Amino acid sequence: MKKKSWIRIGLPFGLLLLSVVVRAQQGVREGRPRQAQRQHSVRASLDTVVKTGFYRIVLPPDFVARCRTDLSDLRIFKPTGEQVPYVLRTGIGDSLNAGWLSLPDPLIRRRDSSNKHSYYRLQYDNAYRIERLSFVISNPVLYKRTVRITAVADSANAGFADVDAANDGPVVCVSIDPHDTAFRILAIKARTLLIDIANGDNAPLAITRAASAQSGIYILTWLQSFTGNGYELEAGENWASPPDYDLHYFTDSLRRRPFDIGLKSIQMDSTRVLGSAAVKPASPGAGKDGEIRANRKSGLLLWGILIFILLLLIYVSMKLARAVSQKEKNDRL
């Protein structure tokens, strides 16, 4: 009787544990796609909405640098995960444009060529949206040169090997002189710009600084005031197409200036940015390695439980077989 009662208790218990492990493994596998649906390269919480109405959200350069070139991956979410409609406005002449927003100065590298051209590589620390350039030239005092600006798709450590081949085409051609060294260009999102200056028979220009700026592009949206967690602005999703909201039918007839709302701390992958100051992570692969180690420990634990349950089932099965065999012998007697 004791053996039968132990078997009756142990077998269902083992099957229950096995089902729990299987369900847990399925939950992990199913959870990954759901998490991937909200993967982002940049995210920021909006400040508190104090009053329901239209709001202007100026997009800072650090945020825009992590977005798509056309900014079609921008999304605003409520705490419930529901999307909030918005209208994106990028026109420099827009009355609500926030003006020029300075970008971090790039690293300047120069190479003088035998073809009487000088090539300057402007290397930024991120793929910023560049709409204005200004050069500080220390020498010579008098000059007038033709400048061609090209966006280059490369890594941060690239040299000048791709001057003639690996570029995305000219961005703009301008003429500069001591009275006109600042100029606007068509918006280009790039980590590297190649400046090609035709020197003729003159000495190369000594460019000591390249000041860059992004215009104050912004989002116009309708936000509601409520208690609890606020809205979040995200980008970097693999959206198939830009959003298509009805809100743009109602923003052109605004009679009152919208409220301004800022962004709290911007989180970009493993880097946390407070305002415009970035805090460098401990190591480039620390977050990824930690995640791998955690997943490995979780997998080992699940396999350990599974092996234990299988051994338990084998033991119970052997006990059951022996009990059945003993019962048959007793019946024969």
C-alpha positions as CSV (number, residue, x, y, z in Angstrom):
1,M,0.0,0.0,0.0
2,K,2.8,2.4,0.8
3,K,4.4,1.7,-2.5
4,K,1.2,2.3,-4.4
5,S,0.5,5.5,-2.5
6,W,4.0,6.8,-3.1
7,I,3.7,6.1,-6.8
8,R,0.3,7.7,-7.0
9,I,1.7,10.9,-5.5
10,G,5.1,10.9,-7.1
11,L,4.0,10.3,-10.7
12,P,1.5,13.1,-11.0
13,F,3.9,15.4,-9.2
14,G,6.7,14.6,-11.7
15,L,4.4,15.1,-14.6
16,L,3.3,18.4,-13.1
17,L,6.9,19.6,-12.8
18,L,7.6,18.5,-16.3
19,S,4.7,20.5,-17.7
20,V,5.8,23.6,-15.7
21,V,9.3,23.3,-17.2
22,V,7.9,22.9,-20.7
23,R,5.6,25.9,-20.2
24,A,8.5,28.0,-18.9
25,Q,10.6,27.1,-22.0
26,Q,7.7,28.0,-24.3
27,G,7.3,31.3,-22.4
28,V,10.9,32.2,-22.9
29,R,10.7,31.4,-26.6
30,E,7.5,33.3,-27.1
31,G,8.6,36.2,-25.0
32,R,11.5,37.0,-27.2
33,P,9.4,38.0,-30.3
34,R,7.1,40.1,-28.1
35,Q,10.1,42.0,-26.7
36,A,11.6,42.4,-30.1
37,Q,8.5,44.2,-31.2
38,R,9.5,47.2,-29.0
39,Q,13.3,47.1,-29.6
40,H,14.6,50.5,-30.0
41,S,18.0,52.3,-30.5
42,V,16.9,55.4,-28.7
43,R,14.2,56.2,-26.1
44,A,13.3,59.1,-24.0
45,S,10.5,59.8,-21.5
46,L,8.6,63.0,-22.0
47,D,8.3,65.5,-19.2
48,T,5.0,65.7,-17.2
49,V,2.0,66.8,-19.2
50,V,0.4,69.4,-17.0
51,K,-2.5,70.3,-19.3
52,T,-4.2,68.5,-22.1
53,G,-3.6,70.1,-25.5
54,F,-1.2,70.4,-28.4
55,Y,2.5,70.1,-27.6
56,R,5.8,70.8,-29.5
57,I,8.6,68.4,-28.9
58,V,11.9,69.7,-30.2
59,L,14.2,66.8,-31.3
60,P,17.7,67.1,-30.0
61,P,20.7,66.1,-32.2
62,D,21.7,63.2,-29.9
63,F,18.2,61.7,-30.4
64,V,18.0,62.3,-34.1
65,A,21.4,60.7,-34.7
66,R,19.9,57.3,-33.7
67,C,16.9,57.6,-35.9
68,R,16.4,56.7,-39.6
69,T,17.5,59.3,-42.1
70,D,13.9,60.2,-42.9
71,L,12.8,60.0,-39.3
72,S,10.1,57.5,-40.3
73,D,10.8,55.3,-37.2
74,L,9.7,57.9,-34.7
75,R,6.9,56.8,-32.4
76,I,5.2,58.1,-29.3
77,F,3.7,55.6,-26.9
78,K,1.3,55.8,-24.0
79,P,2.1,53.6,-20.9
80,T,-0.4,51.1,-22.3
81,G,1.7,50.7,-25.4
82,E,-0.8,52.5,-27.6
83,Q,0.6,54.8,-30.3
84,V,0.1,58.6,-30.1
85,P,-0.4,60.4,-33.4
86,Y,2.0,63.2,-34.3
87,V,3.1,65.5,-37.1
88,L,6.8,65.8,-38.0
89,R,7.9,69.3,-39.2
90,T,11.5,69.7,-40.5
91,G,11.2,73.0,-42.5
92,I,13.8,75.6,-41.5
93,G,11.4,78.4,-42.4
94,D,8.7,77.0,-40.1
95,S,7.5,79.5,-37.6
96,L,7.8,77.0,-34.7
97,N,11.3,75.8,-35.8
98,A,13.6,76.0,-32.7
99,G,16.5,77.5,-34.7
100,W,20.0,76.1,-35.1
101,L,21.1,73.4,-32.6
102,S,24.9,73.0,-32.3
103,L,26.5,69.6,-33.0
104,P,29.8,68.4,-31.4
105,D,32.8,69.5,-33.4
106,P,34.2,66.7,-35.7
107,L,37.8,65.5,-35.8
108,I,39.4,67.1,-38.9
109,R,42.0,65.2,-41.0
110,R,43.6,66.7,-44.1
111,R,45.4,65.2,-47.1
112,D,46.9,67.3,-49.8
113,S,46.9,65.7,-53.3
114,S,49.1,66.2,-56.3
115,N,46.0,67.2,-58.3
116,K,46.0,70.6,-56.5
117,H,43.1,69.6,-54.3
118,S,43.0,69.2,-50.5
119,Y,40.7,66.7,-48.9
120,Y,39.4,67.2,-45.4
121,R,37.7,64.4,-43.6
122,L,35.2,65.5,-40.9
123,Q,34.7,62.6,-38.5
124,Y,31.8,63.0,-36.1
125,D,31.1,60.7,-33.1
126,N,27.7,59.9,-34.4
127,A,25.6,60.0,-37.5
128,Y,24.1,63.5,-37.0
129,R,21.6,65.3,-39.1
130,I,23.8,68.1,-40.6
131,E,22.1,71.2,-42.1
132,R,24.7,73.9,-41.6
133,L,28.5,74.2,-41.7
134,S,30.9,76.9,-40.8
135,F,34.7,76.8,-41.2
136,V,37.3,78.6,-39.1
137,I,40.3,79.2,-41.4
138,S,43.6,80.4,-39.9
139,N,45.6,80.7,-43.1
140,P,45.9,82.2,-45.7
141,V,44.3,85.5,-44.9
142,L,42.9,86.0,-48.4
143,Y,41.3,83.2,-50.4
144,K,38.4,82.3,-52.6
145,R,37.9,78.5,-53.2
146,T,35.3,76.1,-54.6
147,V,34.3,73.5,-52.0
148,R,32.5,70.2,-52.7
149,I,31.0,68.4,-49.7
150,T,30.4,64.7,-49.9
151,A,28.8,62.3,-47.4
152,V,31.0,59.2,-46.9
153,A,29.7,55.8,-45.7
154,D,32.6,54.5,-43.6
155,S,33.7,53.5,-40.1
156,A,35.3,55.9,-37.6
157,N,38.8,54.6,-38.4
158,A,38.6,54.9,-42.2
159,G,41.3,56.9,-44.0
160,F,41.3,58.6,-47.4
161,A,41.4,55.5,-49.6
162,D,37.8,56.0,-50.6
163,V,38.1,59.6,-51.8
164,D,37.3,58.8,-55.4
165,A,35.1,55.8,-55.0
166,A,33.3,55.1,-51.7
167,N,31.0,58.1,-51.4
168,D,27.3,58.7,-51.6
169,G,27.6,61.6,-54.1
170,P,28.1,65.3,-53.7
171,V,26.0,67.0,-51.0
172,V,26.6,70.5,-52.1
173,C,29.1,72.7,-53.9
174,V,29.8,76.2,-52.6
175,S,32.3,79.0,-52.9
176,I,34.0,80.3,-49.7
177,D,35.9,83.5,-48.9
178,P,36.9,85.3,-45.7
179,H,33.5,87.0,-45.6
180,D,31.4,83.9,-46.3
181,T,32.6,80.7,-44.5
182,A,29.2,79.6,-43.2
183,F,26.6,78.0,-45.4
184,R,23.5,75.8,-45.3
185,I,23.3,72.4,-47.0
186,L,20.5,70.0,-47.7
187,A,19.9,67.9,-44.7
188,I,22.2,64.9,-44.6
189,K,22.6,62.3,-41.9
190,A,26.2,61.1,-41.8
191,R,29.0,60.3,-39.5
192,T,31.7,61.4,-42.0
193,L,31.9,64.3,-44.4
194,L,34.5,64.6,-47.1
195,I,35.5,68.2,-48.0
196,D,37.1,68.6,-51.4
197,I,38.7,72.0,-51.9
198,A,40.3,73.0,-55.3
199,N,43.4,75.0,-54.5
200,G,44.6,75.9,-57.9
201,D,48.2,77.2,-57.5
202,N,47.5,78.5,-54.0
203,A,48.5,77.1,-50.6
204,P,46.0,74.8,-48.9
205,L,43.5,76.2,-46.5
206,A,44.3,75.6,-42.8
207,I,40.9,74.7,-41.4
208,T,41.2,74.7,-37.6
209,R,37.5,74.1,-36.8
210,A,34.3,73.0,-38.5
211,A,31.2,74.1,-36.7
212,S,28.0,72.1,-37.5
213,A,24.4,72.5,-36.7
214,Q,21.0,70.8,-37.0
215,S,17.9,72.9,-37.4
216,G,15.3,72.8,-34.6
217,I,13.0,70.2,-36.1
218,Y,10.1,69.2,-34.0
219,I,7.1,67.0,-33.4
220,L,3.6,68.4,-33.0
221,T,1.2,66.1,-31.0
222,W,-1.9,66.1,-28.8
223,L,-1.2,64.9,-25.3
224,Q,-3.5,64.3,-22.4
225,S,-2.8,65.0,-18.7
226,F,-3.1,61.9,-16.5
227,T,-1.8,60.5,-13.3
228,G,1.0,57.9,-13.4
229,N,3.7,57.1,-15.9
230,G,4.1,59.4,-18.8
231,Y,4.6,59.2,-22.5
232,E,7.7,57.8,-24.2
233,L,9.3,58.8,-27.5
234,E,11.1,56.0,-29.3
235,A,13.0,55.3,-32.5
236,G,14.9,52.5,-34.1
237,E,12.1,50.0,-34.7
238,N,12.1,48.1,-38.0
239,W,8.8,49.7,-39.1
240,A,7.9,48.9,-42.7
241,S,6.6,52.4,-43.5
242,P,6.2,55.9,-42.0
243,P,3.1,56.4,-39.8
244,D,-0.1,57.8,-41.4
245,Y,-2.1,59.7,-38.8
246,D,-5.1,61.9,-39.3
247,L,-3.7,64.5,-37.0
248,H,-2.0,66.5,-39.8
249,Y,-5.5,67.5,-41.0
250,F,-6.0,69.5,-37.8
251,T,-2.5,71.1,-37.1
252,D,-2.4,73.6,-39.9
253,S,-5.3,75.6,-38.4
254,L,-3.9,76.0,-34.9
255,R,-4.9,79.4,-33.4
256,R,-2.8,79.2,-30.3
257,R,0.9,78.4,-30.0
258,P,1.3,74.8,-28.7
259,F,2.8,74.1,-25.3
260,D,6.5,73.1,-25.2
261,I,7.5,69.8,-23.5
262,G,11.0,68.4,-23.2
263,L,12.6,65.0,-23.0
264,K,14.0,63.5,-19.9
265,S,17.1,61.4,-19.9
266,I,17.8,59.9,-23.3
267,Q,18.7,56.2,-23.3
268,M,20.6,55.0,-26.3
269,D,21.5,51.3,-26.3
270,S,24.1,51.0,-23.5
271,T,24.8,54.7,-23.3
272,R,22.8,57.0,-21.0
273,V,22.6,60.6,-21.9
274,L,21.6,63.3,-19.5
275,G,20.7,66.4,-21.5
276,S,23.7,66.8,-23.8
277,A,26.3,65.1,-21.6
278,A,26.9,61.4,-22.3
279,V,28.0,58.9,-19.7
280,K,30.3,56.3,-21.2
281,P,29.4,52.7,-20.3
282,A,31.9,50.6,-18.4
283,S,32.8,48.5,-21.4
284,P,31.3,48.2,-25.0
285,G,30.2,44.6,-24.6
286,A,29.3,44.6,-20.9
287,G,25.5,44.7,-21.4
288,K,25.6,42.0,-24.1
289,D,27.9,39.7,-22.1
290,G,25.8,40.1,-19.0
291,E,22.7,39.1,-21.0
292,I,24.4,36.1,-22.4
293,R,25.6,34.9,-19.0
294,A,22.1,35.4,-17.5
295,N,20.6,33.4,-20.4
296,R,23.2,30.7,-19.9
297,K,22.5,30.3,-16.2
298,S,18.7,30.2,-16.9
299,G,19.2,27.5,-19.5
300,L,21.4,25.4,-17.2
301,L,18.8,25.7,-14.5
302,L,16.0,24.5,-16.8
303,W,18.1,21.6,-18.0
304,G,18.9,20.6,-14.5
305,I,15.3,20.6,-13.5
306,L,14.4,18.6,-16.6
307,I,17.0,16.0,-16.0
308,F,15.9,15.6,-12.4
309,I,12.3,15.1,-13.5
310,L,13.3,12.5,-16.1
311,L,15.3,10.6,-13.5
312,L,12.3,10.8,-11.2
313,L,10.0,9.4,-13.8
314,I,12.4,6.6,-14.6
315,Y,12.6,5.7,-11.0
316,V,8.8,5.8,-10.6
317,S,8.4,3.7,-13.8
318,M,10.8,1.1,-12.4
319,K,8.9,1.0,-9.1
320,L,5.6,0.7,-11.0
321,A,6.9,-2.2,-13.2
322,R,8.2,-4.0,-10.1
323,A,4.8,-3.6,-8.4
324,V,2.9,-4.9,-11.4
325,S,5.3,-7.8,-11.7
326,Q,4.9,-8.7,-8.0
327,K,1.1,-8.4,-8.3
328,E,1.0,-10.8,-11.3
329,K,3.1,-13.3,-9.2
330,N,0.7,-13.0,-6.3
331,D,-2.3,-13.5,-8.6
332,R,-0.8,-16.7,-10.0
333,L,-0.2,-18.1,-6.5
